[in-house]
Amino acid sequence: MKFKKMENKELKFKTNINCGGCIGSVKPHLDNTDEISHWKVDTDSKDKVLTVTSDGATERQVIDIVKRAGFKIETINS
């Protein structure tokens, strides 16, 4: 049986993750999610954009993870 490899999907969110300490707080939550292969926060942008490379994680899952870590987050519509 062949398994179809899911394509990685890039998701972008506006957050209030604005410093190294904030990134440190959210890091274990995002790093421990198997369906996320990579993530980064652009703390220099006014919207503090979180970019997630998803290996199956949905927008809703990422939002829930970041909110549980104590941060505000909303989807950026492309």
Number of C-alpha atoms within 10 A of each C-alpha: 3 4 5 6 7 9 10 16 14 14 19 21 21 20 23 19 24 18 14 10 10 16 14 11 16 18 15 11 14 20 13 10 15 11 17 20 17 14 16 14 23 16 18 10 10 11 17 18 23 22 16 22 18 22 18 15 18 14 17 10 13 24 18 15 17 21 15 12 16 14 17 15 22 18 16 13 8 5
